Amino acid sequence: MAQQINVNIRMDKDIKEKADALFNALGFNLTTAVNTFVRQALREQRLPFQPKLLQHPLDDSFEKQKETELETALRKAWIEKLNKTILLSADERLIDLPRSNTMREPINLAD
């Protein structure tokens, strides 16, 4: 049998308690689980799982906040554009009106 040594690792207390509960339910203890992990990593010459980034709940709220900020900015820009259109002078508004080929007679309001 190979010589065994003690290895100390640090982890949060609540993580260790949750890990103990999980591994006990699977018929392991933490030592056996860690040894299994290391043996599997050595056998495969890689981590025995595929690491990936998971979105943390804070990331979701950050994304929602950014979406809300974008929507607010778009709304504000649209309102500013509408306000600029409304505030155009009468002459500027007339330039944008379609022109007719026939000129209309001016109306005499004095009659």
C-alpha positions in Angstrom: 0.0 0.0 0.0 1.3 3.5 -0.9 2.4 5.8 1.9 -0.4 8.2 2.9 0.1 11.8 4.0 -2.2 14.4 5.4 -3.3 17.3 3.2 -4.9 20.4 4.7 -7.3 22.5 2.7 -9.2 25.6 3.6 -12.9 26.1 2.7 -15.8 28.0 4.1 -17.6 26.2 6.9 -21.0 26.2 5.2 -19.5 24.8 2.0 -17.8 22.0 3.9 -21.1 21.1 5.7 -23.0 21.0 2.4 -20.3 18.9 0.8 -20.3 16.5 3.8 -24.1 16.1 3.5 -23.9 15.5 -0.3 -21.0 13.1 -0.2 -22.5 11.2 2.7 -25.7 10.8 0.7 -23.5 9.4 -2.1 -21.8 7.0 0.3 -18.5 9.0 0.5 -16.9 11.2 3.0 -15.0 14.4 2.1 -11.6 12.7 2.1 -12.8 9.9 -0.3 -14.5 12.5 -2.6 -11.3 14.6 -2.8 -9.2 11.5 -3.5 -11.6 10.4 -6.2 -11.5 13.8 -7.8 -7.6 13.8 -7.8 -7.4 10.3 -9.1 -9.8 11.0 -11.9 -7.9 14.2 -12.8 -4.7 12.3 -13.0 -6.3 9.5 -15.1 -7.7 11.9 -17.6 -4.9 14.5 -17.4 -7.5 17.2 -17.1 -10.2 18.4 -14.7 -12.8 15.7 -14.5 -15.5 18.2 -15.4 -15.8 21.1 -17.8 -15.3 24.4 -16.0 -17.6 27.1 -17.2 -18.7 30.5 -16.0 -22.2 30.6 -14.6 -24.1 33.7 -14.2 -24.3 34.8 -10.7 -27.6 36.2 -9.5 -25.9 39.5 -9.2 -24.9 39.3 -12.9 -28.6 38.9 -13.8 -29.6 42.0 -11.9 -26.6 43.8 -13.4 -27.9 42.8 -16.9 -31.4 43.9 -16.1 -30.1 47.2 -14.8 -28.2 47.7 -18.0 -31.2 46.9 -20.1 -33.3 49.3 -18.0 -30.7 52.0 -18.4 -30.6 51.4 -22.2 -34.4 51.5 -22.5 -34.5 54.7 -20.4 -31.8 56.3 -22.6 -33.6 55.3 -25.8 -36.9 56.7 -24.5 -35.2 59.9 -23.5 -33.5 60.2 -27.0 -36.9 59.6 -28.6 -38.6 62.2 -26.5 -35.9 64.7 -27.3 -36.3 64.0 -31.0 -40.0 64.5 -30.7 -39.6 67.8 -28.8 -37.1 69.1 -31.4 -39.6 68.3 -34.1 -42.4 70.1 -32.2 -40.3 73.1 -31.5 -39.3 73.7 -35.1 -40.2 77.1 -36.3 -43.1 77.6 -38.7 -40.8 78.2 -41.6 -38.8 75.0 -40.9 -42.1 73.0 -40.7 -43.2 74.4 -44.0 -40.0 73.3 -45.7 -40.9 69.7 -44.7 -44.5 69.9 -46.0 -45.1 68.3 -49.5 -45.5 71.0 -52.2 -48.5 71.2 -54.4 -48.3 72.1 -58.1 -51.2 74.6 -57.8 -50.9 77.7 -55.8 -53.9 78.6 -53.7 -55.4 82.0 -53.6 -54.8 83.9 -50.4 -57.9 84.1 -48.2 -59.0 87.6 -47.4 -60.4 87.5 -43.9 -61.6 91.1 -44.1 -64.5 90.2 -46.4 
